[in-house]
């Protein structure tokens, strides 16, 4: 391989929710031992080998692991010789923001099932993104209402990493919130001052410290630099190749992934994303999501 390390990490996926919606497609590609991918920026097509000999770890990202768990896809993949790692986004229950994710109670049950089946060391909890919004009145709300509840549950099942970030107002998100139905509801995202974001991170750190969970930020370099020196919040690596080698052995490149937002502070190590924004639309309907096609 080009990186000289022999194996790669498959990221499944930043572009959609494969565990929730596309595991049949994913397993068909695994069966034929390759994926066909299209670079979303330049349209370049690639063939990605996908056998246990060429793939070190598969990193699954999801907001709903129910289909993955009920289909026992993880056990099947491990039986084939693959290593698995999980990024599970579990946010507060705010239907305005995430209208079609399962209820929080069921997501916490899924988190527990992932830890029981595959080990809590192989699971990262993402509370992402933190959002502020209004619904027509003067009161500014956020989606942190269930954070402490989720943290308590995660700590009790052995989770030791939480990754978070603040919402970025991508053009498609702005366009989405200007649609008639959302506009009639008086909904609008709000970007608070940096001081408030820092205060929120420090409160989150304090809550997690009591649970022995480390807090990391994703693509928040500027805010991270403004935190007080006594804070132990660190930059995240959602594709953590050093950790994957510690868990599973082997040898991986630890260079930064040049296809990600390095200038913003992305700490992800090199990996290969599979899945497609266009061919595999996500159906969760989250208002803040850059991958949501509408």
TORFILO-602788 format. One record per residue (C-alpha): y negated, x, z; residue in one letter; residue number from 1. Coordinates in Angstrom, 2 decimals, padded with zeros to 5 digits. Layout:
# residues N
Y, X, Z, res, n
Y, X, Z, A, NUM
...
END
This chain:
# residues 294
Y, X, Z, res, n
000.00, 000.00, 000.00, X, 1
-003.60, 000.99, -000.56, X, 2
-004.36, 001.39, 003.13, X, 3
-001.49, 003.88, 003.45, X, 4
000.02, 002.09, 006.43, X, 5
002.88, 000.28, 004.70, X, 6
002.36, -003.18, 006.22, X, 7
-000.45, -005.71, 006.32, X, 8
-001.63, -008.56, 008.53, X, 9
-001.64, -012.02, 006.95, X, 10
-004.46, -014.26, 008.14, X, 11
-003.53, -017.92, 007.79, X, 12
-006.34, -018.75, 007.60, X, 13
-010.11, -018.59, 007.93, X, 14
-010.38, -020.83, 004.86, X, 15
-008.49, -023.92, 006.04, X, 16
-006.10, -025.16, 008.73, X, 17
-002.67, -024.17, 007.45, X, 18
-000.69, -024.98, 010.64, X, 19
-002.10, -028.52, 010.68, X, 20
-001.88, -029.40, 006.98, X, 21
-000.15, -026.85, 004.76, X, 22
002.95, -025.39, 006.38, X, 23
005.25, -026.65, 003.61, X, 24
003.15, -024.74, 001.06, X, 25
003.05, -021.70, 003.34, X, 26
006.81, -021.65, 003.82, X, 27
007.40, -022.03, 000.07, X, 28
005.33, -018.88, -000.48, X, 29
007.23, -017.09, 002.26, X, 30
010.51, -018.11, 000.61, X, 31
009.45, -016.61, -002.73, X, 32
008.03, -013.57, -000.83, X, 33
004.47, -013.62, -002.17, X, 34
001.18, -015.52, -002.11, X, 35
-001.27, -015.93, -004.96, X, 36
-004.84, -015.74, -003.70, X, 37
-008.26, -016.16, -005.29, X, 38
-011.29, -014.33, -003.89, X, 39
-013.79, -017.14, -003.10, X, 40
-016.75, -014.92, -004.02, X, 41
-015.75, -013.26, -007.29, X, 42
-012.82, -015.40, -008.43, X, 43
-010.50, -012.39, -008.63, X, 44
-006.82, -013.29, -008.39, X, 45
-004.32, -011.26, -006.38, X, 46
-000.64, -011.34, -005.59, X, 47
000.06, -010.69, -001.91, X, 48
003.60, -009.56, -000.97, X, 49
004.96, -011.57, 001.97, X, 50
008.26, -010.29, 003.29, X, 51
009.05, -008.92, 006.77, X, 52
009.00, -005.46, 005.19, X, 53
005.43, -005.86, 003.88, X, 54
003.90, -008.04, 006.63, X, 55
003.39, -006.69, 010.13, X, 56
002.06, -009.90, 011.70, X, 57
001.05, -013.40, 010.61, X, 58
-002.08, -014.58, 012.44, X, 59
-002.30, -018.38, 012.45, X, 60
-005.64, -020.15, 013.03, X, 61
-005.72, -023.86, 013.89, X, 62
-007.24, -026.75, 015.80, X, 63
-003.99, -028.73, 015.71, X, 64
-000.67, -026.95, 016.10, X, 65
001.33, -030.20, 016.46, X, 66
002.90, -030.09, 012.95, X, 67
003.63, -026.37, 013.36, X, 68
005.33, -026.92, 016.71, X, 69
007.27, -030.04, 015.77, X, 70
008.55, -028.40, 012.59, X, 71
009.62, -025.31, 014.56, X, 72
008.01, -023.16, 011.88, X, 73
007.31, -020.38, 014.35, X, 74
010.94, -020.07, 015.34, X, 75
011.96, -020.09, 011.68, X, 76
009.51, -017.33, 010.82, X, 77
010.56, -015.19, 013.78, X, 78
014.17, -015.71, 012.71, X, 79
013.24, -014.27, 009.32, X, 80
011.82, -011.17, 011.00, X, 81
008.08, -011.90, 011.17, X, 82
005.78, -011.30, 014.15, X, 83
003.35, -014.11, 015.01, X, 84
-000.07, -014.27, 016.67, X, 85
-002.21, -017.37, 017.24, X, 86
-005.94, -018.16, 017.30, X, 87
-006.19, -021.67, 018.74, X, 88
-009.62, -023.30, 018.73, X, 89
-009.84, -025.72, 021.66, X, 90
-013.32, -027.16, 022.10, X, 91
-014.65, -029.95, 024.28, X, 92
-013.87, -033.51, 023.25, X, 93
-017.00, -034.51, 021.29, X, 94
-016.06, -036.96, 018.53, X, 95
-019.42, -036.65, 016.83, X, 96
-018.74, -032.98, 016.15, X, 97
-014.98, -032.95, 015.62, X, 98
-014.03, -036.51, 014.63, X, 99
-010.44, -035.96, 013.54, X, 100
-008.97, -033.33, 015.85, X, 101
-006.38, -034.57, 018.38, X, 102
-007.54, -035.66, 021.86, X, 103
-008.13, -032.79, 024.26, X, 104
-005.10, -033.69, 026.37, X, 105
-002.79, -033.23, 023.38, X, 106
-004.45, -029.96, 022.36, X, 107
-003.95, -028.57, 025.85, X, 108
-000.29, -029.57, 025.62, X, 109
-000.06, -027.68, 022.34, X, 110
-001.68, -024.63, 023.92, X, 111
000.89, -024.75, 026.68, X, 112
003.74, -025.10, 024.16, X, 113
002.52, -022.09, 022.15, X, 114
002.42, -019.96, 025.28, X, 115
005.85, -021.14, 026.43, X, 116
007.52, -020.50, 023.07, X, 117
005.78, -017.34, 021.88, X, 118
004.17, -015.82, 025.00, X, 119
000.56, -016.16, 026.23, X, 120
-000.11, -012.56, 025.20, X, 121
000.25, -013.74, 021.58, X, 122
-002.32, -016.52, 021.93, X, 123
-006.12, -016.28, 021.90, X, 124
-008.16, -019.31, 022.93, X, 125
-011.25, -019.82, 020.78, X, 126
-014.06, -022.03, 022.10, X, 127
-015.98, -021.98, 018.87, X, 128
-018.72, -022.67, 018.06, X, 129
-021.07, -023.61, 020.87, X, 130
-023.40, -026.31, 019.53, X, 131
-026.58, -027.98, 020.66, X, 132
-027.57, -031.31, 019.14, X, 133
-029.60, -034.48, 019.58, X, 134
-028.79, -038.07, 018.70, X, 135
-032.27, -039.45, 018.21, X, 136
-033.57, -039.21, 021.76, X, 137
-035.38, -036.46, 023.63, X, 138
-032.25, -035.23, 025.43, X, 139
-030.60, -032.15, 023.93, X, 140
-026.83, -032.11, 024.37, X, 141
-024.20, -029.41, 023.92, X, 142
-020.42, -029.28, 023.59, X, 143
-019.70, -027.34, 026.78, X, 144
-018.74, -030.42, 028.82, X, 145
-015.00, -029.63, 029.00, X, 146
-015.24, -025.84, 029.02, X, 147
-014.31, -025.39, 032.68, X, 148
-011.41, -027.83, 032.38, X, 149
-010.02, -025.99, 029.36, X, 150
-010.50, -022.64, 031.10, X, 151
-008.58, -023.79, 034.18, X, 152
-005.68, -025.00, 032.04, X, 153
-005.66, -021.85, 029.88, X, 154
-005.65, -019.60, 032.94, X, 155
-002.76, -021.51, 034.45, X, 156
-000.54, -020.83, 031.43, X, 157
-001.42, -017.15, 031.16, X, 158
-004.19, -017.03, 028.53, X, 159
-006.32, -013.92, 029.05, X, 160
-008.73, -013.95, 026.06, X, 161
-011.47, -016.41, 025.08, X, 162
-013.58, -015.91, 021.95, X, 163
-016.79, -017.82, 021.36, X, 164
-019.86, -017.87, 019.11, X, 165
-022.94, -019.97, 018.44, X, 166
-023.13, -022.32, 015.46, X, 167
-024.67, -020.91, 012.28, X, 168
-026.59, -023.38, 010.14, X, 169
-024.99, -022.75, 006.76, X, 170
-026.54, -024.63, 003.80, X, 171
-023.53, -026.95, 003.47, X, 172
-023.84, -027.85, 007.18, X, 173
-027.50, -028.74, 006.71, X, 174
-026.60, -030.85, 003.69, X, 175
-023.78, -032.55, 005.62, X, 176
-026.08, -033.58, 008.47, X, 177
-028.55, -035.05, 005.99, X, 178
-026.01, -037.57, 004.68, X, 179
-026.94, -041.20, 005.22, X, 180
-024.41, -042.04, 007.91, X, 181
-025.20, -038.99, 010.03, X, 182
-028.94, -039.43, 009.51, X, 183
-028.77, -043.10, 010.58, X, 184
-027.08, -042.03, 013.79, X, 185
-030.13, -039.88, 014.52, X, 186
-027.96, -036.78, 014.70, X, 187
-029.46, -033.32, 014.31, X, 188
-028.32, -029.85, 015.29, X, 189
-030.71, -027.90, 017.54, X, 190
-031.05, -024.12, 017.74, X, 191
-032.11, -023.24, 021.31, X, 192
-034.00, -020.10, 022.35, X, 193
-032.06, -016.86, 022.70, X, 194
-032.68, -016.90, 026.45, X, 195
-030.73, -020.14, 026.74, X, 196
-027.85, -018.73, 024.71, X, 197
-027.70, -015.67, 026.96, X, 198
-027.74, -017.90, 030.06, X, 199
-024.86, -019.98, 028.66, X, 200
-022.77, -016.89, 027.91, X, 201
-023.30, -015.56, 031.41, X, 202
-022.31, -018.92, 032.93, X, 203
-019.18, -018.96, 030.79, X, 204
-018.39, -015.40, 031.84, X, 205
-018.71, -016.42, 035.48, X, 206
-016.35, -019.36, 035.05, X, 207
-013.78, -017.24, 033.25, X, 208
-014.01, -014.34, 035.70, X, 209
-012.48, -016.55, 038.37, X, 210
-009.61, -017.27, 036.00, X, 211
-009.01, -013.66, 034.92, X, 212
-009.93, -014.49, 031.31, X, 213
-012.07, -012.01, 029.37, X, 214
-014.89, -013.43, 027.23, X, 215
-015.63, -012.08, 023.76, X, 216
-018.27, -013.06, 021.21, X, 217
-017.66, -013.41, 017.48, X, 218
-020.45, -012.22, 015.14, X, 219
-023.14, -012.27, 017.84, X, 220
-024.26, -008.63, 017.71, X, 221
-027.95, -009.30, 018.43, X, 222
-027.28, -011.48, 021.46, X, 223
-024.61, -009.11, 022.75, X, 224
-027.18, -006.29, 022.74, X, 225
-029.50, -008.38, 024.95, X, 226
-026.96, -009.09, 027.69, X, 227
-027.55, -007.40, 031.06, X, 228
-025.64, -004.13, 031.55, X, 229
-023.48, -005.60, 034.29, X, 230
-022.02, -008.20, 031.91, X, 231
-018.49, -007.47, 030.72, X, 232
-018.69, -009.70, 027.61, X, 233
-017.57, -007.71, 024.59, X, 234
-017.47, -007.97, 020.84, X, 235
-014.49, -009.91, 019.51, X, 236
-011.80, -008.91, 017.05, X, 237
-010.12, -012.15, 015.98, X, 238
-007.73, -010.08, 013.87, X, 239
-006.93, -007.49, 016.58, X, 240
-004.76, -004.88, 014.91, X, 241
-004.78, -002.57, 017.94, X, 242
-003.43, -005.41, 020.07, X, 243
-000.88, -006.38, 017.42, X, 244
000.48, -002.84, 017.42, X, 245
000.62, -002.85, 021.23, X, 246
002.57, -006.13, 021.14, X, 247
004.91, -005.46, 018.24, X, 248
004.87, -001.72, 017.56, X, 249
004.52, -000.35, 014.06, X, 250
001.42, 001.08, 012.41, X, 251
-001.62, -000.74, 011.06, X, 252
-005.04, 000.22, 009.80, X, 253
-007.73, -000.20, 012.44, X, 254
-010.68, -000.10, 010.06, X, 255
-013.12, -002.99, 010.01, X, 256
-012.49, -005.72, 007.44, X, 257
-015.20, -005.15, 004.82, X, 258
-014.85, -008.73, 003.60, X, 259
-016.16, -010.13, 006.90, X, 260
-019.60, -010.21, 008.57, X, 261
-019.65, -006.66, 009.89, X, 262
-023.46, -006.52, 010.14, X, 263
-023.40, -009.63, 012.34, X, 264
-020.86, -007.98, 014.62, X, 265
-017.49, -009.11, 013.24, X, 266
-014.87, -006.88, 014.83, X, 267
-011.90, -008.08, 012.77, X, 268
-009.61, -005.39, 011.50, X, 269
-008.39, -005.37, 007.92, X, 270
-006.13, -008.28, 006.95, X, 271
-005.41, -010.51, 003.96, X, 272
-006.45, -014.16, 004.05, X, 273
-004.22, -016.68, 002.33, X, 274
-005.12, -020.27, 001.58, X, 275
-008.04, -021.68, -000.39, X, 276
-011.23, -023.59, 000.43, X, 277
-010.81, -025.60, -002.76, X, 278
-007.05, -026.06, -003.10, X, 279
-006.40, -026.54, 000.62, X, 280
-009.25, -028.64, 002.00, X, 281
-009.38, -029.07, 005.76, X, 282
-009.30, -032.68, 006.93, X, 283
-010.62, -032.33, 010.48, X, 284
-014.12, -033.28, 009.29, X, 285
-016.01, -031.07, 011.76, X, 286
-019.77, -031.32, 011.24, X, 287
-020.41, -027.65, 011.97, X, 288
-017.62, -026.07, 009.90, X, 289
-018.38, -023.69, 007.03, X, 290
-014.90, -024.39, 005.58, X, 291
-015.33, -028.17, 005.46, X, 292
-015.59, -028.91, 001.69, X, 293
-017.90, -031.95, 002.01, X, 294
END
